[in-house]
Structures are given as C-alpha cells and as structure tokens.
C-alpha cells in the first residue's frame, strides 16, 4: 500500500481520514416497511406547510409518503387511510380531492394511488426474504416513472407537467387578503376610538 502522502498528492481534492470506521445508518423501520426511503422535495414541503390551512390534507400527504412502494405507488384504500388517521371516510375523500386537484398524487385505480415523482418518490426498497422467497431489492428510477406519466394523455396537465407556481400565487393572494383585512380592522378600531373620544 502507498503511504498516505502519496495518495493525498494523487487526489488533491479528496479528504483522507483514518479517524474511524464508518457506522451503518441508523433508521427506524418495520418488517412491513423495511429500510424505506423516499426522495422528497424540500420546496414542496415548504409550500404545502404554508398552503394547506387544515391539518388533514397535510397528515394525508405524510401518510401517503410513508406508505409509498418503490416507484411512488401507494396501495391504500380510503377506508384504510381513514382508519390510520382516525377520521371519517368522507373527510378523507374531501382531502384526497384537494390533494389530487393540485397534481400532488393521482388515482391509478381503487386502492392504488401514485405520488407525482418531483414532489416525493421512493426510488427503492428492500423486501426481506422468507423460507420460501428470496430477499429482493426493488429499484424504479424516477426518470422512467416521469416519462410514463408524461406519455399518459388521460392525466391532467398539472399531473403530467407539475408546477407549484399556482400554490405560490395562492399563498401570496391569501397573505395580501389577510393584510387588507388587518388594515381594515385597525382603521375601524381607530374610527371607533375617535368617535368615543369626540363624545
């Protein structure tokens, strides 16, 4: 083996270290969702935290992220969503319609939804083996799923060509409206005080 100085000169932009052994990543998982990771857009999280005024759509989005399979598909019925979140099924239906209306996810068929890959996407998952079935590592590249979605002309444009711009605009409109309402309340309060002091 070469000495470290020689290796460092050969790779000047690399940091060399023998300080410690790399530890495995610590992650909570369960047998049903082992080593389950998704890639999530931070901009998506940032905007939905501002946009959704009610908690249920946000809770439902988090549940769907947690239940994704490799390729971004979510195998959950509305009844199962309602049971997990402990809310009536009718409320789940309303929240789902709102989420789907923004192109965040779409229904493939009953009990099967697809997350829009630019927002949240599980690239891969490890499926442990049993006595009868070998362990399997499933990987579905994001670009393949995006290409498939874009080809499907039956899907709404907001699903095929996602954009968060409408949410940004809606947030600005809401803030502007609230600022106007606050200004109107301050003016009304000032007028009442003025009338009270005139008497």
C-alpha positions in Angstrom: 0.0 0.0 0.0 1.2 3.5 -0.8 1.8 6.0 2.1 -1.0 8.5 2.7 1.1 11.4 1.5 1.4 9.9 -2.0 -2.4 9.1 -2.0 -3.1 12.7 -1.0 -1.0 14.1 -3.7 -2.7 11.9 -6.3 -6.2 13.0 -5.2 -5.7 16.6 -4.0 -9.4 17.4 -3.8 -10.3 14.4 -1.6 -10.3 14.4 2.2 -8.4 11.4 3.6 -9.1 10.1 7.0 -8.4 7.0 9.1 -10.1 8.6 12.1 -12.9 6.0 12.5 -14.9 3.2 11.0 -18.0 4.3 9.1 -21.1 3.3 11.1 -24.2 2.0 9.4 -27.0 4.4 9.0 -29.5 4.3 11.9 -33.0 4.2 10.7 -36.3 3.1 12.2 -38.1 0.6 10.1 -40.7 -2.2 10.4 -41.0 -5.6 8.7 -43.8 -4.1 6.6 -41.7 -1.1 5.5 -38.1 -2.2 5.8 -35.3 0.4 5.0 -37.9 2.6 3.4 -36.6 5.9 2.0 -38.1 8.4 -0.4 -36.7 11.4 -2.1 -38.7 14.5 -1.1 -38.7 18.0 -2.5 -38.0 20.4 0.3 -39.6 23.2 -1.7 -42.8 21.0 -1.9 -42.8 20.6 1.9 -42.1 24.3 2.4 -45.1 25.3 0.2 -47.6 22.8 1.4 -46.9 23.8 5.0 -48.0 27.3 4.1 -50.7 26.5 1.6 -52.9 23.9 3.4 -54.8 25.7 6.2 -56.3 22.5 7.5 -54.3 19.7 9.1 -55.9 16.7 7.4 -54.5 17.2 3.9 -51.0 17.6 5.4 -51.5 14.5 7.5 -52.8 12.6 4.5 -49.8 13.6 2.4 -47.4 12.4 5.1 -49.3 9.1 5.3 -49.0 8.7 1.6 -45.3 9.4 1.6 -44.8 6.9 4.4 -46.7 4.2 2.6 -45.1 4.5 -0.9 -43.6 1.5 -2.6 -40.7 1.6 -4.9 -41.9 3.7 -7.9 -44.0 6.0 -5.8 -47.2 3.9 -5.7 -49.4 3.9 -2.6 -51.5 0.8 -2.0 -54.2 2.2 0.4 -57.9 2.3 0.2 -59.8 5.4 1.6 -61.1 3.1 4.4 -57.5 2.3 5.4 -56.5 5.9 5.3 -59.5 6.8 7.4 -58.6 4.1 9.9 -55.0 5.1 10.2 -55.7 8.8 10.6 -58.8 8.1 12.8 -61.2 10.3 10.7 -64.4 9.7 8.8 -64.0 8.3 5.3 -65.9 11.3 3.9 -63.2 13.6 5.3 -60.5 11.5 3.6 -62.4 11.8 0.3 -62.5 15.6 0.6 -58.8 15.8 1.5 -57.9 13.5 -1.3 -59.8 15.5 -3.9 -57.9 18.6 -2.7 -54.5 16.9 -2.9 -55.3 15.4 -6.3 -56.6 18.8 -7.5 -53.1 20.1 -7.2 -51.4 17.3 -9.1 -49.7 16.1 -6.0 -50.9 12.5 -6.4 -53.4 10.8 -8.7 -55.6 7.7 -8.6 -54.4 4.7 -10.7 -57.4 2.5 -9.6 -59.3 1.7 -6.5 -56.9 1.4 -3.6 -53.9 2.4 -5.7 -52.5 6.0 -5.9 -49.3 7.4 -7.5 -47.3 10.2 -6.0 -46.1 12.8 -8.5 -42.3 12.0 -8.7 -40.9 15.6 -8.5 -42.7 16.0 -5.1 -42.0 12.7 -3.4 -40.6 9.5 -4.7 -39.4 6.2 -3.3 -36.7 5.0 -5.6 -36.0 1.7 -4.0 -37.0 -0.7 -1.2 -35.6 -3.8 0.3 -38.0 -6.7 0.7 -36.7 -9.3 3.2 -36.9 -12.9 2.2 -38.6 -15.8 3.9 -38.0 -19.6 3.9 -39.8 -19.8 0.6 -38.9 -16.4 -1.1 -35.5 -14.8 -1.5 -34.9 -11.3 -0.3 -35.3 -8.7 -3.1 -34.1 -5.2 -3.7 -36.5 -3.3 -5.9 -35.5 -0.1 -7.7 -37.6 2.0 -10.0 -35.7 5.0 -11.4 -37.6 8.3 -11.2 -37.0 9.3 -14.8 -38.8 6.2 -16.1 -41.8 6.9 -13.9 -41.9 10.6 -15.0 -41.7 9.6 -18.7 -44.6 7.1 -18.2 -46.7 9.8 -16.6 -45.9 12.4 -19.2 -47.0 10.0 -22.0 -50.4 9.4 -20.4 -52.7 11.9 -22.1 -55.6 10.8 -19.9 -54.0 12.5 -16.9 -54.5 16.2 -16.2 -51.7 18.6 -17.3 -50.9 19.5 -13.7 -50.1 15.8 -13.1 -48.1 15.4 -16.4 -46.3 18.7 -16.1 -46.3 19.5 -12.4 -45.8 23.0 -11.1 -46.0 24.5 -7.6 -46.5 28.1 -9.1 -50.2 28.1 -8.5 -49.6 27.3 -4.8 -47.1 30.1 -4.6 -49.6 32.6 -6.2 -52.4 31.4 -3.9 -50.2 31.9 -0.8 -49.4 35.4 -1.9 -53.0 36.2 -2.6 -54.0 34.8 0.9 -51.4 36.9 2.6 -52.4 40.1 0.7 -56.1 39.5 1.6 -55.2 39.0 5.3 -53.1 42.1 5.3 -56.0 44.1 3.9 -58.4 42.6 6.5 -56.0 43.5 9.3 -55.6 47.1 7.9 -59.4 47.4 7.7 -59.8 46.2 11.3 -57.2 48.7 12.5 -58.9 51.5 10.7 -62.3 50.6 12.1 -60.9 50.4 15.6 -59.2 53.8 15.2 -62.5 55.3 14.0 -64.4 53.9 17.0 -61.8 55.3 19.4 -62.0 58.7 17.6 -65.8 58.7 17.9 -65.6 57.6 21.6 -63.2 60.5 22.4 -65.4 63.0 20.5 -68.3 62.2 22.8 
